[in-house]
Structure formats: C-alpha cells, structure tokens
C-alpha cells in the first residue's frame, strides 16, 4: 500500500471541492470496508483519501408519516437493521440490512458507501429499488436526486459526476396494503456475497395486487426490475398458478451473469425458485 494524504472535510461541500482538486488521485472513504481491501490488494492506489467521518449531517435515520424515510449516507448497515422506525414501517429493509455480508461489515460499512461501490453481488441496491428509493447527491452544482435505477449504471459504475457524493437516501412513506419480502441465495454457507437475491414489493387491495416492484440482484450486472412479471402479477388474483407464472416471467426476463461462482443457467433457475417462494410468502400461499 502506497503512502497517501488523509483529508477531513468539515462539510459535504468541502468534500466535493476536495474531490475536484485531484479527481484521479482522490477517493472518498466512509466505512472503508471495500476501499481498504482494494488498497491492500493494490487494486487501488489513491494519493488522497477524503474521510467523511466528521460529517454528522450525513448520519442518522428519520421517519415522517408524510415524507417517508431519510437515511444518512453514513448510516451503518447494523444501525439500519436495528432502527425501530425501519423495523416497523420498512421491515423488508431491516431484514435485508441484518443479513448484509458479515457482522464486521455490518458494523463498519455504510449504506452510502455500499451504493457508491456498485458491487453487483451485494444486498442493499435491489431492496432499495423495490422500495422506490432515491439517492440525494451533493456536487459542485448543488443537490440533485436520482432513482436507484438511474444511479446504478453498470458493473462497479454509478452516475456520480466528478466532485459528487451521496448525502442521503430517501424512501417514500408506506401505504396501507404495502408488503415486501427480501430473499437471497448463497453459493455456500460460508460465503457472504449472495449469488442471487430478489426483492419483491406489492401493494394489495382487496383480493388483488394494485402495484408491484420485482427486482432481481446479484445475478445481474445491476439490479433489474421485470416489468412483464409485475404487470402479470397485477392482472391476476393471487394463487399458486399466478405465483408460478410470475416466477417464470421473472427468471426469463433477466440477463444473468455467468462466471466462476455460477453459470447463467444455474442463476436463472435459482431466481425462479427464490421468486416462487418469495411471492408465496407475500400472499400467504402454501406451495406443494
């Protein structure tokens, strides 16, 4: 690991200016769980680390019934999992955060850092996409908001422009009938990175499904919604046949990765299995 300067800005605006000073030689550091590993392995060798540790405005979790949920970018996964408002109003999010990686990462890694790293084999992005989250971004031209779909561009690539950083994540308020379920499949019990994950969110009205967001992650370059499956689910009453057909549409509606961890065919089949189980859980349907 090469020597580096360690800078501590006092505000997001100052951090943005520091990033612009030497963009090719600078990296932001929050929890550091991914960055320090990359530096130790000499995959990254920044000359300047810009620490966000002093930026208290980027911390905290706040819920308002009308405005929804605000999550500071420096919120750790363990804090998100344990927050009473998250557990009450966004139980799928709390359940996901409680399973991210391992205890060391959950107690050190931050939600904003996880999104900026854009690792395809991780948990938060797909769950946040299913919950219709937005990221709030601070940059040299002020503040802007992006959906998770717009923010995650490609493999380890985001829509952040030079000098920009995430300051918070926003979720809309839940409504009556909202339900969600997050599931993941690990290649082995000892592995902490999911091979497949699925976030399923629905809004039930009576005996039907008024809205749905179905997101596949870890098996795709970026988390992927499947509009055909969502439309089918909304057009048919919940039943075992509907669940089976929707799961098939989800599995056929993605372009899965194929690598040393798992073939495209295996990933597609596991997506189908997990989708079927998740939808059955959401609608309290027994499966044979």
PARO-187632 format. One record per residue: residue in one letter; chain; z, y, x of N, C-alpha, C, O in turn. Coordinates in steps of 0.02 Angstrom, whole numbers. Atoms other than C-alpha are relative to their C-alpha. Example, Ala and Ser with C-alpha at 12.3 -4.5 7.8 and 13.67 -1.06 7.14 Angstrom:
BEGIN
{a A {0 -59 45} {390 -225 615} {0 60 45} {33 59 97}}
{s A {-3 -59 -42} {357 -53 684} {37 55 -39} {45 110 -14}}
This chain:
BEGIN
{x A {0 -60 42} {0 0 0} {0 62 44} {42 69 89}}
{x A {5 -60 -40} {-52 168 73} {52 51 -22} {78 48 -77}}
{x A {-46 -54 17} {61 322 78} {-31 43 -56} {-92 49 -61}}
{x A {24 -43 54} {50 438 -72} {51 55 -13} {109 49 4}}
{x A {-43 -54 23} {120 602 -137} {24 -16 -70} {-14 -41 -112}}
{x A {-30 13 65} {237 588 -286} {16 67 -33} {61 103 -11}}
{x A {-6 -64 34} {223 736 -405} {35 -8 -67} {26 -57 -101}}
{x A {-39 3 62} {338 775 -551} {-12 64 -42} {26 112 -35}}
{x A {12 -59 43} {263 899 -677} {56 9 -51} {90 -38 -69}}
{x A {-52 -16 49} {379 986 -799} {-27 3 -71} {12 12 -118}}
{x A {30 -3 66} {257 985 -945} {-65 -39 0} {-93 -53 53}}
{x A {64 35 5} {104 894 -1010} {-57 44 25} {-104 19 56}}
{x A {52 -46 -23} {0 1049 -974} {-3 2 77} {-57 4 106}}
{x A {-1 1 -73} {57 1048 -792} {-27 -66 26} {-62 -67 77}}
{x A {28 65 -20} {18 862 -779} {-76 1 -5} {-111 -27 38}}
{x A {73 -5 8} {-156 899 -844} {-32 39 57} {-84 20 84}}
{x A {27 -40 -56} {-183 1033 -712} {2 -38 65} {-45 -34 105}}
{x A {-5 40 -61} {-122 917 -575} {-55 -53 3} {-83 -66 56}}
{x A {53 50 2} {-245 784 -631} {-67 31 19} {-108 -1 53}}
{x A {64 -33 -14} {-388 909 -620} {-6 22 72} {-61 30 98}}
{x A {3 -24 -70} {-340 965 -444} {-38 -49 44} {-82 -30 82}}
{x A {34 52 -40} {-394 799 -366} {-9 -62 -45} {26 -111 -37}}
{x A {6 54 50} {-457 686 -507} {-14 -69 30} {9 -119 2}}
{x A {17 64 -29} {-524 549 -393} {58 -31 40} {59 -91 52}}
{x A {-56 23 -42} {-362 536 -292} {66 -3 -38} {118 -18 -8}}
{x A {-63 -6 39} {-235 553 -434} {4 -53 -54} {-47 -71 -85}}
{x A {-14 46 56} {-157 430 -556} {66 21 -32} {114 38 2}}
{x A {-63 -9 36} {-28 458 -691} {42 -63 4} {15 -119 4}}
{x A {-44 58 2} {124 345 -686} {53 12 -52} {87 63 -52}}
{x A {-52 -2 51} {236 311 -835} {49 -56 15} {95 -47 55}}
{x A {-43 58 -17} {320 139 -835} {-19 -30 67} {23 -55 103}}
{x A {24 24 -65} {212 87 -688} {-10 -75 5} {-25 -100 59}}
{x A {3 73 -5} {208 -99 -733} {-69 -25 21} {-74 -74 58}}
{x A {68 21 -20} {18 -112 -715} {-22 36 63} {-52 6 107}}
{x A {23 -40 -57} {-12 29 -591} {28 -25 66} {-9 -33 115}}
{x A {-31 22 -63} {112 -31 -459} {-26 -69 21} {-33 -82 81}}
{x A {28 65 -17} {44 -208 -469} {-70 9 31} {-86 -23 81}}
{x A {66 -14 -28} {-132 -141 -440} {3 30 69} {-40 15 111}}
{x A {-7 -30 -67} {-72 -39 -292} {24 -51 51} {1 -52 108}}
{x A {-24 52 -46} {22 -185 -215} {-56 -48 19} {-59 -73 75}}
{x A {56 44 -13} {-135 -290 -230} {-59 36 32} {-111 6 45}}
{x A {51 -42 -30} {-236 -147 -155} {-64 4 -40} {-119 14 -13}}
{x A {56 -12 44} {-349 -138 -305} {-8 75 -13} {-62 99 -29}}
{x A {-1 -72 8} {-300 45 -319} {37 30 59} {85 2 84}}
{x A {-33 -33 -56} {-254 166 -180} {0 76 -12} {-31 113 28}}
{x A {0 -72 12} {-221 338 -256} {41 37 53} {90 10 80}}
{x A {-37 -41 -48} {-164 476 -139} {55 39 -34} {101 62 0}}
{x A {-50 -39 37} {-64 562 -276} {20 -38 -63} {-23 -59 -102}}
{x A {-27 26 62} {48 488 -410} {34 56 -38} {77 91 -11}}
{x A {-27 -54 42} {89 608 -552} {46 -33 -51} {23 -64 -99}}
{x A {-50 32 42} {250 550 -635} {12 39 -64} {18 100 -63}}
{x A {-15 -32 65} {278 585 -820} {73 -8 -19} {93 9 -75}}
{x A {-69 17 16} {461 535 -809} {43 58 -23} {92 46 -60}}
{x A {-42 -58 20} {530 712 -833} {-22 30 -66} {10 78 -90}}
{x A {28 -31 60} {429 748 -990} {34 -28 -62} {9 -75 -94}}
{x A {-39 24 57} {558 724 -1127} {-38 8 -66} {-25 -30 -113}}
{x A {39 -9 61} {435 788 -1258} {-44 -60 -15} {-68 -68 -71}}
{x A {42 59 10} {337 627 -1232} {41 -62 -18} {15 -118 -19}}
{x A {-43 55 18} {485 520 -1283} {18 4 -74} {5 54 -107}}
{x A {-28 -2 67} {561 473 -1450} {-44 -29 -54} {-106 -32 -47}}
{x A {34 28 59} {516 394 -1616} {27 36 -61} {88 39 -71}}
{x A {-21 -37 60} {520 495 -1777} {-40 -22 -60} {-101 -31 -56}}
{x A {34 21 62} {481 442 -1955} {13 50 -55} {70 74 -64}}
{x A {-4 -42 59} {446 551 -2106} {-40 -33 -56} {-96 -55 -44}}
{x A {32 35 55} {402 480 -2276} {-68 29 -18} {-111 -6 -43}}
{x A {64 -32 16} {261 606 -2298} {-48 1 59} {-108 -6 51}}
{x A {42 -7 -60} {198 624 -2119} {-13 -66 36} {-62 -72 72}}
{x A {8 63 -33} {221 446 -2060} {41 -6 64} {94 25 69}}
{x A {-38 17 -61} {275 386 -1887} {-30 36 60} {-91 37 70}}
{x A {20 -29 -64} {269 481 -1723} {34 -40 55} {95 -50 54}}
{x A {-27 38 -57} {290 379 -1563} {-19 37 63} {-78 44 78}}
{x A {14 -32 -64} {306 471 -1398} {-34 -48 47} {-18 -107 48}}
{x A {38 43 -45} {187 406 -1266} {43 -37 50} {24 -91 73}}
{x A {-44 32 -49} {333 365 -1150} {49 -50 -33} {94 -75 1}}
{x A {-43 49 33} {417 253 -1280} {-12 -69 28} {-69 -92 33}}
{x A {7 67 -27} {452 83 -1206} {-8 -51 -57} {14 -39 -113}}
{x A {12 52 51} {400 -75 -1298} {65 -24 -32} {68 -35 -92}}
{x A {-65 24 26} {581 -131 -1315} {31 51 -48} {62 32 -97}}
{x A {-25 -52 45} {628 36 -1393} {-36 -2 -67} {-6 6 -120}}
{x A {40 4 62} {487 19 -1519} {22 -60 -42} {29 -54 -103}}
{x A {-20 61 36} {540 -158 -1564} {68 8 -33} {80 -20 -87}}
{x A {-69 -6 24} {722 -106 -1591} {11 58 -47} {66 64 -76}}
{x A {-11 -61 40} {695 56 -1687} {8 -18 -74} {-35 -52 -102}}
{x A {-12 17 71} {767 44 -1865} {-56 23 -47} {-74 -13 -93}}
{x A {54 -26 44} {630 152 -1944} {-63 -43 8} {-97 -57 -41}}
{x A {58 43 -12} {494 45 -1864} {11 -68 -33} {-35 -94 -65}}
{x A {-14 64 30} {578 -115 -1919} {-4 2 -76} {-25 -46 -107}}
{x A {-1 -6 73} {596 -51 -2097} {-69 14 -29} {-90 -18 -77}}
{x A {62 -25 30} {429 36 -2127} {-64 -30 31} {-116 -30 0}}
{x A {58 28 -35} {312 -47 -1999} {21 -66 34} {17 -72 95}}
{x A {-26 61 -31} {382 -223 -1974} {-50 -37 43} {-31 -69 92}}
{x A {50 32 -42} {217 -288 -1904} {1 30 70} {-6 -6 119}}
{x A {-1 -34 -65} {227 -158 -1765} {62 -21 40} {57 -33 100}}
{x A {-61 21 -34} {408 -204 -1724} {-6 -71 25} {16 -87 80}}
{x A {9 71 -19} {365 -389 -1721} {-46 -6 60} {-32 -45 106}}
{x A {46 1 -57} {219 -358 -1603} {35 24 63} {30 -9 115}}
{x A {-31 -29 -59} {320 -247 -1485} {52 -46 30} {63 -46 90}}
{x A {-52 47 -24} {457 -380 -1472} {-29 -58 39} {8 -95 72}}
{x A {31 56 -34} {329 -502 -1401} {-47 21 57} {-78 -22 88}}
{x A {44 -22 -54} {234 -395 -1276} {22 -30 67} {80 -25 86}}
{x A {-9 24 -69} {219 -481 -1106} {66 -38 9} {73 -93 -16}}
{x A {-64 32 -16} {397 -521 -1046} {54 53 -2} {39 112 -7}}
{x A {-53 -50 5} {569 -438 -1050} {-3 56 51} {12 113 35}}
{x A {5 -52 -51} {540 -346 -887} {-50 54 -20} {-36 114 -14}}
{x A {51 -48 21} {380 -266 -951} {22 38 -63} {11 98 -67}}
{x A {-21 -34 63} {452 -229 -1124} {52 53 13} {54 104 -22}}
{x A {-52 -49 -14} {599 -136 -1047} {-21 54 49} {18 100 62}}
{x A {23 -50 -47} {495 -36 -923} {-67 30 -21} {-78 91 -14}}
{x A {66 -23 19} {317 -24 -990} {2 45 -61} {45 37 -105}}
{x A {3 -48 55} {269 116 -1109} {-61 -13 -44} {-111 -41 -22}}
{x A {56 9 47} {157 116 -1262} {-61 41 22} {-117 17 19}}
{x A {55 -42 -23} {52 261 -1197} {-34 -29 61} {-96 -28 66}}
{x A {28 30 -60} {29 178 -1029} {-40 -62 -15} {-93 -74 14}}
{x A {36 60 20} {-23 16 -1111} {-69 17 -28} {-119 -15 -11}}
{x A {64 -20 30} {-159 104 -1212} {-48 27 53} {-107 13 51}}
{x A {43 -29 -52} {-223 200 -1061} {-27 -52 48} {-82 -44 74}}
{x A {23 53 -45} {-236 42 -956} {-59 -38 -30} {-103 -61 6}}
{x A {56 30 38} {-350 -33 -1090} {-16 -71 22} {-74 -91 25}}
{x A {8 71 -14} {-322 -213 -1038} {-20 -35 -65} {16 -28 -115}}
{x A {18 34 62} {-414 -320 -1167} {49 -54 -22} {56 -68 -81}}
{x A {-46 55 15} {-283 -459 -1156} {71 27 -7} {116 7 29}}
{x A {-66 -27 13} {-136 -360 -1224} {11 5 -75} {-35 -8 -114}}
{x A {-18 3 70} {-47 -338 -1390} {-6 65 -40} {-33 64 -95}}
{x A {-5 -59 43} {-24 -157 -1447} {-64 27 -30} {-64 46 -89}}
{x A {58 -35 28} {-203 -92 -1469} {-24 -27 -67} {-37 12 -113}}
{x A {24 29 63} {-258 -214 -1605} {48 12 -57} {26 26 -114}}
{x A {-51 -12 52} {-95 -196 -1701} {-3 72 -23} {-1 86 -83}}
{x A {4 -71 18} {-107 -6 -1695} {-64 15 -38} {-64 56 -84}}
{x A {63 -11 35} {-289 -13 -1750} {6 -23 -73} {-18 11 -118}}
{x A {-9 25 68} {-242 -118 -1902} {43 47 -41} {36 50 -102}}
{x A {-44 -47 35} {-110 12 -1946} {-29 70 -3} {5 117 -24}}
{x A {36 -63 5} {-239 153 -1935} {31 55 43} {35 112 21}}
{x A {-33 -48 -45} {-153 238 -1788} {-51 47 33} {-110 31 39}}
{x A {39 -48 -39} {-217 390 -1694} {40 16 63} {101 14 64}}
{x A {-33 -24 -60} {-180 446 -1517} {-9 76 4} {-63 102 -11}}
{x A {3 -73 -10} {-139 629 -1482} {-8 11 75} {31 -15 115}}
{x A {19 -9 -71} {-216 688 -1318} {7 73 19} {-17 118 -16}}
{x A {-6 -67 -29} {-171 840 -1213} {-47 5 60} {-49 -39 102}}
{x A {47 -10 -55} {-302 910 -1096} {-9 73 16} {24 116 -14}}
{x A {11 -70 -20} {-366 1069 -1014} {-25 44 -57} {-17 105 -55}}
{x A {26 -38 57} {-448 1121 -1178} {46 -3 -60} {26 16 -115}}
{x A {-47 4 55} {-293 1091 -1284} {10 -71 -24} {5 -118 15}}
{x A {-18 65 29} {-250 949 -1401} {-56 -26 -45} {-90 13 -78}}
{x A {47 31 46} {-361 826 -1492} {28 -68 -21} {73 -96 12}}
{x A {-21 66 25} {-339 665 -1592} {-59 -47 -4} {-115 -26 -20}}
{x A {51 52 5} {-436 504 -1586} {29 -61 -34} {88 -77 -26}}
{x A {-20 66 25} {-427 343 -1684} {2 -49 59} {-27 -36 112}}
{x A {-1 51 -53} {-390 188 -1582} {-70 -26 13} {-88 -39 70}}
{x A {69 23 -9} {-569 132 -1613} {-39 46 46} {-76 22 89}}
{x A {36 -48 -41} {-636 291 -1534} {29 5 70} {-6 19 118}}
{x A {-34 -7 -65} {-508 291 -1393} {-18 -56 48} {-29 -44 107}}
{x A {15 58 -42} {-544 115 -1328} {-75 -10 3} {-107 -28 -47}}
{x A {73 -2 -7} {-721 120 -1260} {-28 -66 25} {-78 -90 -1}}
{x A {28 60 -31} {-745 -35 -1153} {55 -33 41} {113 -12 38}}
{x A {-45 38 -43} {-663 -157 -1033} {35 48 49} {2 77 92}}
{x A {-40 -45 -42} {-522 -56 -949} {-27 72 -1} {-21 108 49}}
{x A {30 -67 4} {-609 104 -1008} {20 34 -65} {15 4 -119}}
{x A {-19 -38 59} {-546 239 -1128} {-43 63 -5} {-84 78 39}}
{x A {37 -62 12} {-615 401 -1199} {34 61 32} {13 117 20}}
{x A {-33 -56 -32} {-496 507 -1094} {-49 36 47} {-83 5 88}}
{x A {41 -42 -44} {-587 651 -1009} {42 22 60} {103 16 58}}
{x A {-39 -24 -57} {-537 724 -839} {55 49 -20} {43 96 -58}}
{x A {-57 -44 14} {-366 804 -848} {36 -15 -65} {82 21 -83}}
{x A {-31 15 65} {-318 721 -1013} {52 -56 7} {48 -99 51}}
{x A {-51 52 4} {-164 616 -1055} {22 -8 -72} {19 40 -111}}
{x A {-28 11 67} {-91 538 -1211} {71 29 -3} {111 19 43}}
{x A {-68 -26 9} {63 629 -1277} {38 -38 -54} {99 -44 -50}}
{x A {-33 37 53} {99 530 -1435} {-49 -42 -39} {-110 -33 -34}}
{x A {39 43 45} {38 400 -1559} {25 13 -70} {85 16 -82}}
{x A {-17 -16 69} {34 437 -1746} {-24 -55 -47} {-80 -80 -40}}
{x A {18 49 51} {35 314 -1891} {10 32 -69} {59 67 -79}}
{x A {-10 -28 67} {9 362 -2074} {58 -33 -36} {78 -88 -17}}
{x A {-57 29 36} {152 334 -2196} {-22 -62 -40} {-78 -64 -65}}
{x A {17 60 39} {156 163 -2280} {2 16 -75} {36 63 -97}}
{x A {1 -7 73} {120 146 -2466} {24 -65 -31} {29 -116 2}}
{x A {-22 59 36} {180 26 -2597} {-56 -53 3} {-114 -38 -8}}
{x A {49 54 -4} {94 -141 -2576} {-26 -14 69} {-63 -62 79}}
{x A {22 10 -69} {64 -123 -2389} {36 -60 31} {97 -66 27}}
{x A {-28 57 -35} {89 -283 -2292} {-41 -14 62} {-102 -4 63}}
{x A {36 15 -61} {46 -335 -2117} {29 -61 35} {87 -79 26}}
{x A {-22 58 -39} {55 -486 -2003} {-36 0 66} {-97 8 69}}
{x A {29 2 -66} {28 -498 -1816} {12 -69 30} {68 -94 30}}
{x A {-5 67 -29} {-9 -665 -1731} {-36 -1 67} {-84 37 77}}
{x A {31 5 -67} {-53 -714 -1553} {0 -73 22} {43 -113 0}}
{x A {3 68 -28} {-104 -872 -1461} {-1 5 75} {-43 40 104}}
{x A {-4 3 -73} {-55 -905 -1280} {-32 -64 25} {-25 -117 -6}}
{x A {33 59 -28} {-153 -1023 -1171} {52 -52 19} {42 -112 6}}
{x A {-56 44 -15} {11 -1098 -1107} {64 36 -17} {64 98 -23}}
{x A {-65 -31 17} {193 -1068 -1149} {25 46 54} {64 92 41}}
{x A {-24 -40 -56} {220 -993 -976} {-41 65 8} {-22 108 47}}
{x A {43 -59 -9} {81 -863 -994} {20 54 -49} {36 41 -107}}
{x A {-23 -56 42} {123 -690 -1061} {-56 41 -29} {-43 84 -71}}
{x A {57 -37 25} {-51 -624 -1095} {-35 -41 -53} {-56 -97 -39}}
{x A {30 40 53} {-124 -679 -1262} {-74 -15 14} {-110 26 42}}
{x A {70 18 -3} {-289 -771 -1264} {-36 24 -62} {-95 42 -61}}
{x A {25 -24 65} {-314 -722 -1446} {57 36 -35} {115 14 -31}}
{x A {-48 -28 47} {-223 -603 -1561} {-36 27 -61} {-95 43 -58}}
{x A {28 -24 62} {-250 -548 -1739} {51 42 -36} {108 20 -45}}
{x A {-42 -44 41} {-177 -402 -1836} {-33 6 -68} {-90 29 -73}}
{x A {26 -2 68} {-201 -415 -2024} {43 46 -43} {103 35 -50}}
{x A {-35 -47 44} {-153 -271 -2139} {-36 2 -67} {-98 7 -69}}
{x A {30 -5 67} {-181 -267 -2328} {44 46 -43} {103 56 -30}}
{x A {-36 -37 52} {-133 -157 -2474} {-13 -36 -66} {-69 -35 -92}}
{x A {7 39 61} {-102 -264 -2627} {12 43 -62} {57 85 -63}}
{x A {-8 -32 66} {-123 -201 -2805} {-7 -55 -52} {-61 -84 -60}}
{x A {2 54 49} {-78 -324 -2941} {-15 -66 33} {19 -86 80}}
{x A {19 64 -28} {-164 -488 -2904} {-57 6 49} {-85 -45 71}}
{x A {55 -9 -46} {-295 -412 -2791} {19 37 63} {77 56 73}}
{x A {-9 -34 -64} {-315 -331 -2622} {-42 65 -2} {-104 62 -2}}
{x A {34 -65 8} {-358 -145 -2633} {-31 24 66} {-83 56 65}}
{x A {25 -21 -66} {-383 -116 -2445} {21 -51 51} {69 -88 43}}
{x A {-15 49 -53} {-386 -219 -2286} {-27 26 66} {-79 57 69}}
{x A {24 -11 -68} {-399 -197 -2099} {17 -63 40} {76 -80 48}}
{x A {-8 64 -36} {-425 -356 -1998} {-27 10 70} {-86 25 79}}
{x A {17 -18 -69} {-426 -336 -1809} {13 -59 47} {68 -86 49}}
{x A {-6 53 -51} {-459 -467 -1675} {6 33 68} {-32 79 84}}
{x A {-8 -25 -68} {-398 -432 -1499} {7 -56 50} {10 -115 32}}
{x A {-9 46 -56} {-379 -516 -1329} {-60 -44 13} {-75 -61 70}}
{x A {60 41 -8} {-535 -621 -1359} {-64 42 3} {-118 15 12}}
{x A {58 -45 0} {-650 -469 -1363} {12 54 52} {68 65 74}}
{x A {-5 -52 -51} {-686 -329 -1241} {48 55 -22} {89 78 18}}
{x A {-48 -46 31} {-595 -207 -1356} {19 -29 -68} {-19 -69 -95}}
{x A {-17 25 67} {-501 -242 -1518} {-57 15 -50} {-86 69 -49}}
{x A {59 -4 43} {-630 -272 -1653} {18 -12 -73} {46 -63 -91}}
{x A {-6 9 72} {-623 -243 -1841} {-60 -40 -25} {-114 -39 5}}
{x A {54 41 29} {-727 -359 -1950} {-11 24 -72} {19 -3 -119}}
{x A {9 -30 67} {-791 -256 -2099} {-23 -50 -52} {-3 -45 -110}}
{x A {24 48 49} {-880 -403 -2181} {58 -41 -28} {61 -55 -88}}
{x A {-58 39 22} {-719 -502 -2187} {46 43 -44} {73 19 -94}}
{x A {-42 -45 40} {-622 -351 -2252} {-29 8 -70} {8 6 -119}}
{x A {32 -9 65} {-749 -323 -2391} {6 -63 -43} {19 -59 -103}}
{x A {-6 63 38} {-745 -507 -2441} {71 -8 -27} {81 -28 -85}}
{x A {-69 7 20} {-556 -508 -2446} {17 46 -59} {54 26 -104}}
{x A {-14 -47 54} {-552 -355 -2558} {-37 -19 -65} {-16 1 -119}}
{x A {40 16 59} {-683 -428 -2676} {21 -65 -34} {-5 -81 -88}}
{x A {-19 65 28} {-597 -595 -2708} {76 -4 -6} {112 17 39}}
{x A {-72 7 8} {-423 -634 -2776} {29 -48 52} {-5 -95 72}}
{x A {-30 43 -50} {-303 -714 -2651} {3 -73 -23} {28 -87 -77}}
{x A {-2 71 13} {-323 -902 -2646} {-13 -36 66} {-32 -4 115}}
{x A {14 38 -62} {-340 -1041 -2518} {-74 5 18} {-92 9 76}}
{x A {71 -5 -13} {-529 -1033 -2538} {-18 68 29} {-60 73 74}}
{x A {13 -68 -26} {-529 -844 -2509} {23 5 73} {-11 34 115}}
{x A {-26 -1 -68} {-421 -865 -2354} {-47 -37 48} {-61 -13 102}}
{x A {44 39 -43} {-535 -999 -2284} {-65 37 14} {-88 40 71}}
{x A {64 -36 -8} {-693 -897 -2314} {9 63 42} {-34 78 84}}
{x A {-13 -60 -39} {-616 -739 -2243} {10 -17 74} {-16 18 118}}
{x A {-11 21 -70} {-558 -830 -2086} {-66 -18 33} {-76 -2 92}}
{x A {66 16 -28} {-735 -897 -2061} {-39 63 16} {-72 67 68}}
{x A {35 -63 -12} {-806 -721 -2077} {29 37 60} {-8 67 99}}
{x A {-31 -33 -58} {-681 -654 -1951} {-24 -34 64} {-45 0 111}}
{x A {20 36 -60} {-723 -790 -1825} {-73 10 17} {-91 15 76}}
{x A {71 -8 -13} {-910 -769 -1845} {-20 73 11} {-75 87 34}}
{x A {17 -71 -4} {-901 -579 -1845} {18 33 66} {13 94 72}}
{x A {-19 -28 -65} {-843 -557 -1664} {-46 -27 54} {-80 -77 45}}
{x A {34 25 -60} {-922 -575 -1493} {54 -17 51} {75 27 88}}
{x A {-57 18 -43} {-789 -672 -1397} {-18 -2 74} {-74 -16 93}}
{x A {7 6 -71} {-764 -666 -1211} {-3 -74 20} {21 -117 -17}}
{x A {-1 67 -28} {-795 -820 -1105} {15 7 75} {-23 37 112}}
{x A {-20 -6 -70} {-703 -836 -939} {43 -60 19} {45 -110 -17}}
{x A {-40 56 -25} {-587 -946 -839} {59 -17 -46} {85 -73 -45}}
{x A {-58 11 44} {-449 -925 -968} {-21 -37 -64} {21 -70 -95}}
{x A {22 33 61} {-554 -991 -1113} {-72 16 -16} {-96 72 -5}}
{x A {70 -10 17} {-732 -1015 -1172} {-6 41 -64} {42 48 -102}}
{x A {13 -38 61} {-811 -910 -1309} {10 -45 -61} {38 -23 -112}}
{x A {-6 46 57} {-818 -1063 -1423} {74 -14 -16} {93 -16 -74}}
{x A {-71 14 11} {-633 -1101 -1398} {35 61 -31} {74 56 -78}}
{x A {-31 -61 27} {-583 -921 -1429} {-20 10 -73} {23 28 -114}}
{x A {22 -9 69} {-688 -912 -1587} {37 -47 -48} {58 -27 -102}}
{x A {-35 48 43} {-607 -1069 -1656} {74 19 -8} {101 13 -63}}
{x A {-70 -21 6} {-432 -1005 -1617} {7 62 -43} {57 70 -78}}
{x A {0 -58 45} {-474 -840 -1702} {-1 -25 -73} {37 1 -115}}
{x A {4 26 68} {-521 -939 -1858} {67 -31 -22} {90 -19 -77}}
{x A {-63 33 17} {-361 -1042 -1853} {55 52 -12} {92 49 -61}}
{x A {-53 -50 6} {-247 -892 -1825} {-12 45 -61} {36 64 -95}}
{x A {15 -42 58} {-337 -788 -1957} {19 -36 -65} {49 -6 -110}}
{x A {-17 39 60} {-317 -926 -2086} {75 -2 -11} {99 8 -67}}
{x A {-73 3 7} {-131 -943 -2051} {29 68 -17} {74 74 -58}}
{x A {-27 -67 11} {-102 -755 -2048} {-12 23 -72} {33 50 -104}}
{x A {16 -21 68} {-190 -723 -2214} {41 -41 -51} {63 -14 -101}}
{x A {-42 40 45} {-99 -868 -2296} {72 25 -1} {104 26 -53}}
{x A {-68 -28 -4} {65 -794 -2235} {4 65 -40} {52 75 -77}}
{x A {-2 -64 35} {21 -622 -2304} {2 -9 -75} {39 26 -110}}
{x A {4 10 72} {-19 -689 -2476} {46 -56 -25} {42 -76 -83}}
{x A {-49 52 18} {119 -821 -2476} {-35 -61 -31} {-14 -86 -83}}
{x A {38 58 25} {-7 -962 -2498} {14 -61 43} {15 -55 105}}
{x A {-8 61 -40} {27 -1141 -2444} {-68 -24 24} {-117 -18 -13}}
{x A {62 26 -27} {-106 -1217 -2334} {8 -75 13} {59 -98 37}}
{x A {0 72 -13} {-150 -1401 -2325} {-22 -14 70} {-25 -72 90}}
